[in-house]
Amino acid sequence: MKIFLGKKIGMTQIYDSSGICIPVTLINVSDNYISRIFSNNGLIHIEIGKDRKKNPNKAEIGMYSELGFVPRFRNIVTLKEHEFDSFNNITSLSKISIGAFNIEDIFTPNMCVDVVGITKGKGFAGVVKRYNMKGGPRTHGQSDRERAVGAIGCRTIPGRVFKGKRLPGHMGVVKKTIKNLKIVEYNKEDQVIFVTGAVPGARNSYLVIKSK
């Protein structure tokens, strides 16, 4: 499995050879770098970075002094030693598009990838919006129960509310994986892939793309 970092451009639609309209998401996969390689407990950790951070702190500058800049978005791939030996061309500071992982060989039309991203934040939400609950009755004077949670207690025993109860709270900003999305097209010049359907995150948010 190969892992790349991408940046969500937005959504559009294209037509295939039979004239069927396909909704697609455009993801920029350029400027992927191997920013660090380190080992721990017999495992090799390869850190992949994308883009450049504008205002890094001194600790980050020192950590990436060999690279010359601090990546804005990073993701770590963990391999066993025998798995790492198969990637002889991997060196720190190498650009992935011309290094051991060749983007042009990986991203081919009609192949499937998994896309991992952080969902959009929706703020504080009630149970009707957050969990699609039905709500209370709309009649007989229940003017303040329409979107309420309802009873959540458990009487004297256990005398508390169980953990994990679906209640109002912060909605969104969670890691979500969309599996088996098909690559419809790959723009070699701009290094942009067209993936079927929607992926998590807002425009210009970073994504982790896993090819199988």
N, C-alpha and C positions, 0 to 999 in steps of 0.2 A: 504494500500500500504506500502511495506517495502522498505527501501533504504539501499544499501550497496555500499562500495567503492571497486574499483578493479584497477588492474594494467595490462595494455595491454602487453602481452608477444609477440604476433605475430600471423601470419596466417598460416594455413596449410589446408590439406584436408583429410577427412575420408570417408569411404564407409559404407553405411547402409546395412541392411540384404539383400536387393534386388540387391546389387552391384552398386547402384547409388553413384556417387562421390559428396560429399557435401563440399563446401568451408566453413571453420569455423575460428573464431578468438578465441584464447586462452586468458582468463582473469583470473588472480590470485585474489582471493577474501579472502585471509587469512589476519590475523592481523587487524581486524576491532575493534576499541575501541570506547566506549562512553566517550569522553574526557571532555565534560562539559554539564551541564543541568542548564538552567536559564529561568526565566519567565519575560514577559513584556506585559502589557496591556491585561492581561487575557489569553495570549498565552504561551505555554510551548515550549521552543527551545531546541532541543537535538542536540548537535554537535557530529558528528561521525568523528573519525580520523583514519588515516592509516599510517603505517610505522613511522620511527623516523627521525626527522630533525637533521642533523649533527652539524650545527653551529647556534643554536638559539641565539637570542639576550636576554638581561636581562629582558625586558618586557615579552617576551614569556615564559621564565623560571619561572618568578613569576606567570604568569597566569596559568600555568600548573604544579605548584609545587606539588599539590596533586597527580597528575598523575605520576610524576617522570620523564617524558620526554615530549618533544614537538612533536606532530604529524606533519609529513611532508605534508600531504594533509588532508584538513578538508572540511566537508560539513554539513550544518545545516538543520535539519528537524523541521518544525514548526507544532505543534499540538494544538488543543483546549484542555481545561482542562478535559472535559469528555472523549475525545479520549485518553488522557494521563493516565487516571485512569485505563484503561483496560490493561496497561502494568505495572503490579505490580512489576515485577522482575527487572525493569530498575533501575540501580543505577550508579552513576558516577564511572568511572574506570573499569566498567565491560566489559569483552571481549564479543563481540556480538555473536561469535560462540558458547559460552556456556551460554549466557545470555538470555534475553527475546526473541530476534530474533534468532532462530536456523537456521543457514545457510543450514544444511542438510535437514531441513523440507521445506525450501523455494525453493531452487534450485533443482527442480526435472526435469527429462527429459520431453521434449515436452511442457514445459510451455513457455509463452512469457514474455519478459522483454523489457524495454526501456533503451537504453544506451545513456548517455550524456557525451560528451567530447569536447575538444578544437581541432579544425582541424589543420593540418600542415600549417606552414607558407610558402608562396610562394614568398615573397618579393614584390617588385614593379612590377605590371603587367599592360599591356595595355588592351584595351577593347576587342580585339580579343580573348585573353586568358582568361580574367577575366569574360566576359559576353557572350562569344561565338558569337560576332558580325561578320558580313560578311566582313567588310573592304571596301575600295574603289576600283575603276576600275584598272585593270592591264595593260591597253593599252592607246594609244594616249598621250604618254608623261607624264602620271601620275606616275612618278617614286617615289615620296615621299608621295603618298596618299594611298598606299596599305593597311597599318594597322592603318590608322588614324581614329580619332573619327568621323570626319565630322562636319557639322555645328551644333552649340549648342546654338546660340543666339536666342533672341526673338524679334528682331527689336527694335523700339523705346519704345514700350509699351510691357512688363514692363521694358525693358531696362536692364535686368539682367538675369542670368542663374538660373533657379529654383533649389531649394534644392532637393537632392535625385537623381539628374541626374547621369546616369551611365557613369562614366569617369574613366580614368586610376587611379590607386592607389594601396594601400597595399592589398594584396590578402591573405586570410587565417587567422588563429589565431582568429576564432570566435567560440562561443559555438554552438554546433549542437547536435540535438537529433535524434537518429535512433529508430523508434518505431517498436514494435511487432517482435523482433528477437527471434527466437526459440532456447531454450537450448537443444542441441543434447545429451550432455553427461556431467556428473559431476564427476571429479576425487576427491574422498573423502580424499585420503591420502595427495595429494598436495594442495587440496582446489582450484582446477582450473576448471572453467566452459568452455565448448565448445559452442560458440554461432554462429549461422548460419550467413554467410555474413560478411561484413566489418563494422568496427566501426571507428568513428573519432579519430584522434590522431596518433602520432608516437609510436614506440616501447618504452616501459617503461613509457608511459604517464598514468596519472591517469584518471579513469572513474567513473561516478556515475551510478549505476545500480538500476533501479526501477522495482520491481516485483509487479504484479497486484493482 
